[in-house]
């Protein structure tokens, strides 16, 4: 039986992913993670006083915003948080896209189409989100829609 854990689905480049898995295990959680990241960045900026130092009237009267050590730590924490989250989101996005391409019986190299301006991302959106994958097993693995337990027992 193929491993269907969330870690496997988001970080492995092997196997196939159905459309429903793509939407439910990648797209929807990704949107929720983006919202969570925005909230985290807001909390970091409030804790370290980045927003306050940028918006106080006294700092603007003196010719510019003055940053103290605490604000610099806050900005560095925000930059590192965004960098780490971006790497994780990028990896999970490419891995999920490759699995969807495998489900459509295409190699992961087709992902490079996203770099064609205009048409590339549109083609990928259609392939990844709306085109049904190959019915039955293909060279990338078993059909993700044919999971054990989905079929009635006809052995009796």
N, CA, C and O of each residue as an XYZ file, in Angstrom:
624
protein
N       0.844     -1.187      0.000
C       0.000      0.000      0.000
C       0.886      1.246      0.000
O       1.887      1.306      0.713
N       0.518      2.206     -0.781
C       1.301      3.431     -0.916
C       1.095      4.330      0.302
O      -0.007      4.410      0.844
N       2.146      4.994      0.721
C       2.102      5.908      1.853
C       1.330      7.164      1.446
O       1.717      7.832      0.487
N       0.250      7.499      2.150
C      -0.570      8.663      1.813
C      -0.518      9.720      2.920
O      -1.439     10.529      3.032
N       0.534      9.732      3.734
C       0.628     10.725      4.804
C       0.806     12.123      4.210
O       1.223     12.277      3.062
N       0.486     13.121      5.004
C       0.608     14.502      4.540
C       2.058     14.856      4.242
O       2.336     15.572      3.280
N       2.980     14.363      5.053
C       4.404     14.618      4.812
C       4.831     14.027      3.478
O       5.534     14.677      2.704
N       4.408     12.791      3.206
C       4.731     12.153      1.928
C       4.101     12.933      0.777
O       4.750     13.171     -0.242
N       2.847     13.329      0.936
C       2.138     14.005     -0.150
C       2.759     15.364     -0.476
O       2.757     15.775     -1.637
N       3.284     16.060      0.520
C       3.796     17.409      0.278
C       5.294     17.485      0.021
O       5.766     18.468     -0.551
N       6.048     16.477      0.427
C       7.497     16.622      0.325
C       8.189     15.548     -0.500
O       9.405     15.615     -0.680
N       7.460     14.561     -1.007
C       8.052     13.521     -1.843
C       7.690     13.782     -3.304
O       6.607     14.284     -3.605
N       8.594     13.441     -4.191
C       8.350     13.621     -5.621
C       7.919     12.317     -6.289
O       7.805     12.266     -7.514
N       7.679     11.274     -5.517
C       7.317      9.966     -6.059
C       5.805      9.786     -6.027
O       5.122     10.346     -5.170
N       5.290      9.005     -6.963
C       3.883      8.630     -6.937
C       2.973      9.611     -7.649
O       3.403     10.461     -8.428
N       1.689      9.453     -7.343
C       0.648     10.232     -8.008
C      -0.251     10.896     -6.973
O      -0.329     10.459     -5.824
N      -0.934     11.968     -7.402
C      -1.866     12.681     -6.535
C      -3.115     13.002     -7.345
O      -3.024     13.573     -8.432
N      -4.270     12.642     -6.823
C      -5.522     12.926     -7.527
C      -5.858     14.413     -7.418
O      -5.252     15.149     -6.640
N      -6.837     14.834     -8.215
C      -7.253     16.244     -8.161
C      -7.777     16.616     -6.785
O      -7.441     17.675     -6.255
N      -8.603     15.747     -6.202
C      -9.164     16.068     -4.882
C      -8.063     16.165     -3.831
O      -8.106     17.048     -2.974
N      -7.077     15.269     -3.886
C      -5.951     15.362     -2.955
C      -5.174     16.653     -3.184
O      -4.729     17.288     -2.228
N      -5.010     17.042     -4.439
C      -4.284     18.269     -4.750
C      -4.981     19.471     -4.119
O      -4.334     20.313     -3.496
N      -6.292     19.549     -4.281
C      -7.030     20.678     -3.727
C      -7.101     20.605     -2.208
O      -6.914     21.618     -1.534
N      -7.368     19.417     -1.656
C      -7.588     19.300     -0.214
C      -6.310     19.178      0.605
O      -6.291     19.566      1.773
N      -5.243     18.648      0.018
C      -4.004     18.458      0.771
C      -2.927     19.471      0.423
O      -1.898     19.529      1.095
N      -3.146     20.272     -0.617
C      -2.132     21.268     -0.953
C      -2.715     22.678     -1.043
O      -2.283     23.564     -0.306
N      -3.672     22.900     -1.919
C      -4.134     24.265     -2.189
C      -4.820     24.884     -0.969
O      -4.457     25.984     -0.553
N      -5.800     24.193     -0.394
C      -6.521     24.749      0.756
C      -5.588     24.937      1.957
O      -5.587     26.016      2.550
N      -4.786     23.915      2.340
C      -3.852     24.151      3.451
C      -2.841     25.263      3.162
O      -2.449     25.994      4.071
N      -2.419     25.396      1.910
C      -1.473     26.453      1.574
C      -2.087     27.827      1.817
O      -1.429     28.717      2.356
N      -3.332     28.000      1.427
C      -3.995     29.279      1.678
C      -4.102     29.550      3.174
O      -3.905     30.681      3.620
N      -4.414     28.510      3.951
C      -4.479     28.675      5.404
C      -3.103     28.996      5.988
O      -2.994     29.795      6.919
N      -2.056     28.379      5.447
C      -0.700     28.673      5.918
C      -0.299     30.110      5.610
O       0.372     30.756      6.414
N      -0.708     30.613      4.447
C      -0.409     32.009      4.116
C      -1.077     32.954      5.118
O      -0.466     33.924      5.567
N      -2.324     32.667      5.461
C      -3.015     33.491      6.454
C      -2.288     33.402      7.793
O      -2.081     34.416      8.460
N      -1.901     32.184      8.184
C      -1.150     32.004      9.427
C       0.175     32.740      9.415
O       0.576     33.319     10.425
N       0.858     32.722      8.279
C       2.132     33.435      8.161
C       1.928     34.938      8.314
O       2.722     35.610      8.972
N       0.870     35.465      7.710
C       0.591     36.896      7.859
C       0.321     37.259      9.315
O       0.792     38.288      9.800
N      -0.439     36.414     10.011
C      -0.713     36.661     11.427
C       0.586     36.596     12.233
O       0.823     37.437     13.100
N       1.429     35.594     11.945
C       2.710     35.464     12.647
C       3.594     36.689     12.422
O       4.212     37.192     13.361
N       3.656     37.167     11.187
C       4.461     38.361     10.904
C       3.913     39.586     11.627
O       4.675     40.428     12.104
N       2.591     39.679     11.705
C       1.986     40.793     12.437
C       2.344     40.717     13.920
O       2.685     41.731     14.530
N       2.269     39.523     14.497
C       2.617     39.350     15.911
C       4.087     39.690     16.149
O       4.414     40.393     17.105
N       4.971     39.196     15.284
C       6.402     39.501     15.430
C       6.635     41.005     15.361
O       7.393     41.560     16.156
N       5.980     41.658     14.409
C       6.199     43.101     14.268
C       5.654     43.868     15.463
O       6.230     44.879     15.863
N       4.548     43.400     16.041
C       4.009     44.073     17.222
C       4.868     43.815     18.455
O       5.107     44.726     19.248
N       5.330     42.578     18.618
C       6.155     42.237     19.782
C       7.458     43.018     19.775
O       7.892     43.521     20.811
N       8.075     43.118     18.623
C       9.373     43.788     18.558
C       9.256     45.284     18.276
O      10.274     45.960     18.131
N       8.049     45.807     18.196
C       7.857     47.240     18.054
C       8.219     47.811     16.699
O       8.481     49.009     16.589
N       8.240     46.982     15.664
C       8.606     47.474     14.335
C       7.560     48.457     13.831
O       7.906     49.522     13.319
N       6.286     48.111     13.970
C       5.214     48.982     13.485
C       5.201     50.284     14.271
O       5.064     51.363     13.693
N       5.341     50.186     15.580
C       5.306     51.388     16.412
C       6.440     52.346     16.069
O       6.226     53.556     16.008
N       7.632     51.826     15.846
C       8.759     52.714     15.544
C       8.615     53.362     14.174
O       9.150     54.445     13.939
N       7.900     52.708     13.274
C       7.707     53.290     11.944
C       6.583     54.315     11.913
O       6.554     55.176     11.033
N       5.658     54.232     12.862
C       4.479     55.093     12.798
C       4.439     56.197     13.847
O       3.504     56.998     13.852
N       5.410     56.260     14.718
C       5.378     57.320     15.736
C       5.741     58.659     15.113
O       6.632     58.757     14.269
N       5.029     59.679     15.551
C       5.236     61.019     14.991
C       6.613     61.567     15.329
O       7.214     62.272     14.519
N       7.117     61.252     16.511
C       8.400     61.835     16.915
C       9.540     61.358     16.027
O      10.483     62.108     15.776
N       9.466     60.122     15.548
C      10.555     59.633     14.708
C      10.543     60.309     13.341
O      11.596     60.509     12.735
N       9.360     60.659     12.859
C       9.294     61.328     11.566
C       9.695     62.801     11.672
O      10.219     63.376     10.718
N       9.448     63.402     12.826
C       9.829     64.794     13.018
C      11.345     64.957     13.041
O      11.863     66.030     12.732
N      12.045     63.901     13.402
C      13.500     63.964     13.482
C      14.154     63.600     12.153
O      15.378     63.494     12.078
N      13.380     63.414     11.136
C      13.955     63.177      9.820
C      13.988     61.726      9.386
O      14.631     61.407      8.386
N      13.331     60.849     10.089
C      13.287     59.453      9.662
C      13.013     58.529     10.820
O      13.121     58.914     11.984
N      12.663     57.327     10.494
C      12.377     56.331     11.520
C      13.679     55.867     12.146
O      14.650     55.573     11.449
N      13.685     55.806     13.460
C      14.870     55.340     14.171
C      14.611     53.931     14.677
O      13.617     53.671     15.354
N      15.507     53.043     14.345
C      15.370     51.662     14.780
C      16.322     51.401     15.929
O      17.496     51.768     15.870
N      15.818     50.770     16.969
C      16.666     50.316     18.057
C      17.046     48.868     17.814
O      16.661     48.271     16.809
N      17.803     48.314     18.740
C      18.256     46.925     18.610
C      17.082     45.961     18.579
O      17.103     44.977     17.840
N      16.046     46.242     19.388
C      14.890     45.353     19.432
C      14.161     45.323     18.092
O      13.726     44.262     17.642
N      14.029     46.471     17.464
C      13.365     46.518     16.163
C      14.179     45.798     15.094
O      13.614     45.148     14.215
N      15.489     45.911     15.165
C      16.347     45.220     14.197
C      16.199     43.710     14.356
O      16.131     42.981     13.366
N      16.148     43.239     15.610
C      15.925     41.808     15.855
C      14.574     41.391     15.274
O      14.457     40.319     14.682
N      13.565     42.231     15.442
C      12.239     41.933     14.895
C      12.245     41.832     13.383
O      11.640     40.920     12.818
N      12.920     42.757     12.725
C      13.000     42.730     11.260
C      13.745     41.485     10.789
O      13.329     40.839      9.827
N      14.843     41.144     11.461
C      15.601     39.939     11.098
C      14.739     38.694     11.302
O      14.749     37.789     10.468
N      13.991     38.644     12.411
C      13.106     37.501     12.667
C      12.045     37.385     11.580
O      11.722     36.281     11.141
N      11.500     38.521     11.144
C      10.495     38.499     10.079
C      11.099     38.004      8.772
O      10.486     37.196      8.074
N      12.281     38.474      8.436
C      12.936     38.058      7.190
C      13.226     36.566      7.210
O      12.977     35.874      6.223
N      13.752     36.061      8.326
C      14.052     34.629      8.424
C      12.784     33.781      8.377
O      12.779     32.704      7.781
N      11.710     34.262      9.002
C      10.439     33.538      8.971
C       9.901     33.453      7.552
O       9.483     32.384      7.107
N       9.909     34.560      6.848
C       9.422     34.568      5.464
C      10.298     33.688      4.581
O       9.778     32.973      3.724
N      11.603     33.723      4.768
C      12.509     32.903      3.968
C      12.250     31.417      4.196
O      12.126     30.656      3.236
N      12.168     30.998      5.460
C      11.936     29.581      5.770
C      10.582     29.121      5.250
O      10.474     28.034      4.683
N       9.553     29.932      5.435
C       8.223     29.566      4.948
C       8.207     29.500      3.424
O       7.560     28.622      2.854
N       8.899     30.403      2.765
C       8.936     30.401      1.297
C       9.595     29.143      0.755
O       9.119     28.569     -0.225
N      10.687     28.708      1.380
C      11.361     27.481      0.944
C      10.431     26.284      1.118
O      10.320     25.451      0.218
N       9.762     26.191      2.270
C       8.845     25.070      2.521
C       7.676     25.094      1.542
O       7.309     24.050      1.003
N       7.083     26.269      1.302
C       5.961     26.375      0.375
C       6.390     26.032     -1.046
O       5.657     25.357     -1.769
N       7.564     26.489     -1.447
C       8.064     26.207     -2.794
C       8.273     24.710     -2.988
O       7.839     24.143     -3.990
N       8.936     24.072     -2.032
C       9.194     22.631     -2.119
C       7.873     21.852     -2.188
O       7.709     20.986     -3.048
N       6.937     22.158     -1.288
C       5.654     21.454     -1.266
C       4.874     21.703     -2.553
O       4.209     20.798     -3.058
N       4.949     22.909     -3.083
C       4.240     23.220     -4.322
C       4.781     22.460     -5.510
O       4.015     21.936     -6.319
N       6.088     22.396     -5.623
C       6.690     21.665     -6.741
C       6.427     20.173     -6.595
O       6.108     19.505     -7.579
N       6.556     19.636     -5.372
C       6.308     18.205     -5.154
C       4.865     17.841     -5.483
O       4.616     16.813     -6.113
N       3.919     18.667     -5.066
C       2.510     18.399     -5.361
C       2.238     18.498     -6.858
O       1.495     17.685     -7.409
N       2.828     19.476     -7.510
C       2.640     19.632     -8.955
C       3.214     18.440     -9.713
O       2.599     17.956    -10.663
N       4.377     17.968     -9.304
C       4.988     16.809     -9.970
C       4.100     15.581     -9.801
O       3.932     14.808    -10.745
N       3.532     15.393     -8.618
C       2.632     14.253     -8.398
C       1.389     14.352     -9.285
O       0.928     13.349     -9.831
N       0.851     15.563     -9.424
C      -0.322     15.729    -10.304
C       0.061     15.461    -11.757
O      -0.704     14.844    -12.498
N       1.240     15.922    -12.167
C       1.698     15.631    -13.526
C       1.871     14.131    -13.710
O       1.526     13.598    -14.764
N       2.399     13.441    -12.703
C       2.519     11.982    -12.772
C       1.143     11.347    -12.938
O       0.993     10.379    -13.684
N       0.137     11.886    -12.249
C      -1.213     11.339    -12.365
C      -1.750     11.505    -13.782
O      -2.548     10.687    -14.240
N      -1.320     12.554    -14.478
C      -1.726     12.778    -15.877
C      -0.775     12.087    -16.848
O      -0.817     12.342    -18.052
N       0.092     11.203    -16.320
C       1.066     10.431    -17.107
C       2.073     11.334    -17.821
O       2.476     11.066    -18.953
N       2.466     12.399    -17.142
C       3.488     13.307    -17.665
C       4.641     13.351    -16.670
O       4.442     13.213    -15.463
N       5.824     13.540    -17.181
C       7.002     13.629    -16.324
C       7.008     14.954    -15.565
O       6.371     15.921    -15.981
N       7.723     14.986    -14.463
C       7.819     16.199    -13.660
C       8.494     17.356    -14.375
O       8.339     18.511    -13.976
N       9.239     17.058    -15.424
C       9.914     18.120    -16.181
C       8.915     19.069    -16.839
O       9.275     20.193    -17.190
N       7.660     18.632    -17.012
C       6.639     19.520    -17.569
C       6.384     20.716    -16.651
O       5.816     21.719    -17.083
N       6.797     20.613    -15.398
C       6.621     21.733    -14.468
C       7.354     22.983    -14.949
O       6.977     24.101    -14.599
N       8.391     22.792    -15.743
C       9.146     23.942    -16.258
C       8.292     24.848    -17.141
O       8.694     25.971    -17.446
N       7.115     24.369    -17.555
C       6.207     25.212    -18.337
C       5.783     26.469    -17.576
O       5.416     27.466    -18.197
N       5.829     26.435    -16.250
C       5.420     27.620    -15.488
C       6.305     28.820    -15.786
O       5.924     29.956    -15.500
N       7.476     28.585    -16.355
C       8.389     29.687    -16.654
C       8.116     30.330    -18.013
O       8.787     31.295    -18.378
N       7.148     29.815    -18.763
C       6.738     30.459    -20.016
C       5.727     31.540    -19.643
O       4.640     31.222    -19.160
N       6.060     32.790    -19.854
C       5.173     33.873    -19.425
C       3.775     33.759    -20.033
O       3.614     33.448    -21.214
N       2.787     34.015    -19.208
C       1.408     34.056    -19.662
C       0.765     32.694    -19.794
O      -0.093     32.339    -18.986
N       1.153     31.930    -20.784
C       0.486     30.672    -21.099
C       0.920     29.528    -20.178
O       0.106     28.659    -19.867
N       2.165     29.508    -19.741
C       2.683     28.407    -18.925
C       1.926     28.195    -17.624
O       1.469     27.083    -17.359
N       1.780     29.236    -16.800
C       1.022     29.054    -15.557
C      -0.438     28.669    -15.798
O      -1.016     27.919    -15.012
N      -1.037     29.174    -16.875
C      -2.421     28.820    -17.192
C      -2.541     27.343    -17.553
O      -3.457     26.661    -17.095
N      -1.615     26.850    -18.375
C      -1.607     25.429    -18.742
C      -1.425     24.573    -17.494
O      -2.106     23.560    -17.330
N      -0.516     24.971    -16.621
C      -0.280     24.202    -15.400
C      -1.504     24.215    -14.491
O      -1.839     23.187    -13.902
N      -2.173     25.349    -14.367
C      -3.381     25.420    -13.552
C      -4.432     24.448    -14.069
O      -5.079     23.753    -13.286
N      -4.604     24.400    -15.379
C      -5.592     23.493    -15.968
C      -5.188     22.041    -15.736
O      -6.010     21.239    -15.292
N      -3.933     21.689    -16.028
C      -3.468     20.309    -15.825
C      -3.570     19.895    -14.365
O      -4.079     18.818    -14.055
N      -3.091     20.741    -13.477
C      -3.013     20.360    -12.071
C      -4.364     20.353    -11.377
O      -4.646     19.471    -10.567
N      -5.181     21.316    -11.686
C      -6.415     21.457    -10.927
C      -7.671     20.910    -11.547
O      -8.656     20.686    -10.843
N      -7.668     20.683    -12.866
C      -8.940     20.360    -13.506
C      -8.931     19.129    -14.409
O     -10.000     18.584    -14.685
N      -7.787     18.673    -14.873
C      -7.727     17.522    -15.782
C      -7.647     16.237    -14.966
O      -6.813     16.108    -14.071
N      -8.530     15.284    -15.288
C      -8.511     14.002    -14.591
C      -7.250     13.249    -14.971
O      -6.788     13.320    -16.110
N      -6.708     12.536    -14.020
C      -5.501     11.756    -14.256
C      -5.786     10.493    -15.045
O      -6.933     10.189    -15.372
N      -4.725      9.764    -15.345
C      -4.827      8.503    -16.064
C      -5.637      7.515    -15.235
O      -5.396      7.351    -14.039
N      -6.601      6.858    -15.878
C      -7.391      5.833    -15.198
C      -6.550      4.570    -15.099
O      -5.985      4.111    -16.091
N      -6.472      4.012    -13.902
C      -5.677      2.813    -13.695
C      -4.212      3.150    -13.478
O      -3.822      4.314    -13.392
N      -3.416      2.096    -13.392
C      -1.988      2.267    -13.128
C      -1.276      2.837    -14.349
O      -1.605      2.498    -15.486
N      -0.299      3.703    -14.104
C       0.574      4.174    -15.175
C       2.018      3.987    -14.720
O       2.263      3.380    -13.678
N       2.967      4.498    -15.481
C       4.376      4.254    -15.161
C       4.829      4.922    -13.864
O       5.926      4.643    -13.381
N       4.003      5.800    -13.296
C       4.364      6.498    -12.065
C       3.718      5.886    -10.825
O       3.984      6.335     -9.710
N       2.877      4.873    -11.002
C       2.286      4.207     -9.851
C       0.818      3.902    -10.042
O       0.250      4.147    -11.106
N       0.203      3.359     -8.986
C      -1.214      3.004     -9.061
C      -2.104      4.247     -9.070
O      -1.691      5.331     -8.658
N      -3.324      4.062     -9.545
C      -4.302      5.138     -9.594
C      -4.636      5.576     -8.167
O      -5.064      4.744     -7.367
N      -4.454      6.857     -7.822
C      -4.763      7.302     -6.456
C      -6.253      7.238     -6.138
O      -6.631      7.284     -4.967
N      -7.105      7.132     -7.157
C      -8.541      7.009     -6.926
C      -8.954      5.580     -6.618
O     -10.065      5.357     -6.137
N      -8.089      4.604     -6.881
C      -8.377      3.197     -6.603
C      -7.731      2.783     -5.294
O      -6.852      1.921     -5.273
N      -8.161      3.391     -4.214
C      -7.590      3.075     -2.908
C      -8.220      1.806     -2.359
O      -9.396      1.549     -2.617
N      -7.466      1.000     -1.604
C      -8.038     -0.199     -0.995
C      -9.203      0.176     -0.083
O      -9.145      1.165      0.647
N     -10.254     -0.626     -0.138
C     -11.430     -0.363      0.680
C     -12.498      0.409     -0.061
O     -13.619      0.523      0.435
N     -12.191      0.944     -1.234
C     -13.180      1.677     -2.016
C     -14.081      0.747     -2.814
O     -15.197      1.116     -3.179
N     -13.597     -0.455     -3.084
C     -14.339     -1.388     -3.920
C     -15.087     -2.382     -3.032
O     -14.568     -2.788     -1.993
N     -16.308     -2.782     -3.429
C     -17.039     -3.772     -2.637
C     -16.352     -5.133     -2.712
O     -15.729     -5.472     -3.718
N     -16.475     -5.899     -1.645
C     -15.874     -7.228     -1.583
C     -16.731     -8.192     -2.393
O     -17.876     -8.456     -2.028
N     -16.191     -8.720     -3.485
C     -16.931     -9.641     -4.364
C     -16.404    -11.058     -4.261
O     -16.725    -11.896     -5.104
N     -15.596    -11.347     -3.240
C     -14.993    -12.672     -3.127
C     -15.967    -13.709     -2.583
O     -15.698    -14.903     -2.711
N     -17.077    -13.314     -1.987
C     -18.013    -14.272     -1.384
C     -18.984    -14.838     -2.381
O     -19.831    -15.656     -2.022
